[in-house]
Each structure stands twice: as C-alpha cells, then as structure tokens.
Amino acid sequence: MNYYNAFIRLAPDSVATHSAVPPARGEKRTIPVIEYELLAAKPYFYTQEELQFAVHVEREGIKPAQLKTKRRELWAEFFGKPRACLRCSSLPKKYGWGLHFDEKGRIGLIAVESAAYKKFSGSKSLKVVPAMNSKRA
C-alpha cells in the first residue's frame, strides 16, 4: 500500500498556487491538519501506512499506554478495511502540497511553489501521479 520512489503532485483540478497550512475547524483537529503537522514535524519519517495509522490514533484519542500494549491489534483492525491512498489527501488536492516518497517509502512535504516541486514533477526516476480530483467528472 505504500509508495516508493514516487511523487504525488497536485490534483488536476486544484486551484492552489502556493502551499498553505490546513486551517483548524472547531475543536477536533481535522485529518489534513494532523497529516500536515505530522509530516512537517518529521519529514521523511512516516510511510503512507504509518501516517494513516498515526492520524487514526490521534483522532481516536488512543492513549500511549494502550498503543504500546495493543499496537498490532489496533493496526490489524485499522487496516482490516480498505483505506484510500494519499492521492485522496487534501494536502495535494486543496492545500498546495506535493508528497514525495523516498526509496524507503517515507514521505516529505513539497510546496507547490518550490524548485523541488518542479524537479519532482518532471522527474523520470520517480513514479509521478496526480492527486485525485476534488470534483467528480
């Protein structure tokens, strides 16, 4: 389920011209906010599966002690159902962030206005795929 040596560029229907931090809405942090915070704090630390699981743990309020003792069970339960890949994330669909996956599948945030975004978008050595469109055709 993880990507390796890949780049998810902005969705074809994205209107983002600059990267932006996803805004908080209400009391509960949204998935894009948590994804952004985790990836910004630890570039090239998470794989897609690790990031999705970390977001789940955060949103469900799973305590560190419970995570330590039941990590395998919680992981198996979470991935027991099909999960959308990060091409569906709001980061590349709406907020102007490309997602670069290194050879170990770890993710780095790449701002659309950066030279790195242009480099990765045109790379022949990476699998370059667009994020999913926000609107159905």
C-alpha positions in Angstrom: 0.0 0.0 0.0 3.0 2.3 0.4 4.6 4.3 -2.4 8.3 4.1 -3.2 10.3 6.5 -5.3 7.2 8.3 -6.2 5.7 11.8 -6.2 2.1 12.8 -5.8 1.6 16.1 -7.5 -1.4 18.4 -7.1 -4.8 17.3 -8.4 -5.5 18.4 -12.0 -8.5 20.5 -10.7 -6.6 22.0 -7.8 -6.5 25.8 -7.8 -3.7 26.1 -5.3 -0.8 28.2 -6.4 1.0 28.3 -3.1 1.2 25.8 -0.2 -0.9 26.5 2.8 -1.2 25.1 6.3 -4.7 23.5 6.5 -6.9 25.5 8.9 -8.4 24.1 12.0 -12.1 23.8 12.2 -13.8 23.5 15.5 -12.5 21.6 18.5 -11.4 18.4 16.8 -8.4 18.5 14.6 -9.1 17.5 11.0 -7.3 14.8 9.1 -5.5 17.3 6.8 -4.3 19.3 9.9 -3.0 16.2 11.6 -1.3 14.9 8.3 0.3 18.3 7.8 1.5 18.5 11.5 3.0 15.0 11.5 4.7 15.4 8.1 6.0 18.9 8.8 7.4 17.9 12.2 9.1 14.8 10.9 10.0 15.0 7.2 10.8 11.6 5.7 9.8 9.7 8.9 6.4 8.2 8.0 5.4 5.8 5.3 1.9 6.1 4.0 0.6 3.3 6.2 2.4 4.7 9.3 1.0 8.2 8.6 -2.6 6.9 8.2 -2.3 4.9 11.4 -0.8 7.8 13.3 -3.7 10.0 12.1 -6.2 7.3 13.2 -4.5 7.0 16.7 -4.7 10.8 17.1 -8.3 11.2 16.0 -9.5 8.2 18.1 -7.6 9.5 21.2 -5.8 6.2 21.7 -3.5 6.6 24.7 0.2 5.8 24.5 -0.1 3.0 27.1 -2.9 1.4 25.1 -0.9 1.9 21.8 2.2 0.3 23.4 0.3 -2.9 24.5 -2.1 -3.3 21.6 -0.4 -1.8 18.6 -0.5 -4.9 16.5 -4.2 -5.5 17.2 -5.1 -1.8 16.5 -3.0 -1.9 13.3 -4.7 -5.1 12.1 -8.1 -3.7 13.0 -7.5 -0.4 11.2 -6.1 -1.9 8.1 -8.7 -4.7 8.1 -10.7 -2.4 5.9 -9.5 -0.9 2.6 -8.0 2.5 3.0 -7.7 5.3 0.4 -4.2 6.2 -0.5 -2.7 9.6 -0.1 -3.7 10.6 -3.6 -7.0 11.3 -1.8 -5.4 13.5 0.8 -6.5 17.2 0.9 -2.8 18.2 1.1 -2.2 17.7 -2.6 -5.9 18.2 -3.6 -6.5 21.5 -1.9 -3.6 22.9 0.2 -0.8 23.0 -2.4 1.5 20.2 -1.1 3.1 17.6 -3.2 4.1 14.4 -1.5 7.5 12.9 -2.2 8.2 9.2 -1.3 11.8 8.2 -1.0 13.2 4.7 -1.7 12.1 3.5 1.7 8.5 4.9 1.2 9.0 7.8 3.7 7.1 11.0 2.9 8.2 14.5 2.5 6.0 17.6 2.0 6.9 19.6 -1.1 5.4 23.1 -1.5 4.0 23.7 -5.0 5.8 27.0 -5.3 9.2 25.4 -4.6 12.0 24.4 -7.0 11.8 20.9 -5.6 8.2 20.6 -6.7 9.1 21.4 -10.2 12.0 19.0 -10.1 10.0 16.1 -8.7 7.0 16.8 -11.1 9.2 16.4 -14.1 11.3 13.5 -12.8 11.9 10.5 -14.9 13.3 8.5 -12.0 10.1 8.8 -9.9 6.7 7.5 -10.5 4.7 10.8 -10.8 1.0 10.6 -10.2 -1.6 13.3 -9.7 -3.8 13.5 -6.6 -7.4 12.6 -7.2 -9.7 15.3 -8.5 -11.8 17.0 -5.9 -14.8 17.0 -8.0 -16.3 14.1 -10.0 -16.3 14.5 -13.7 
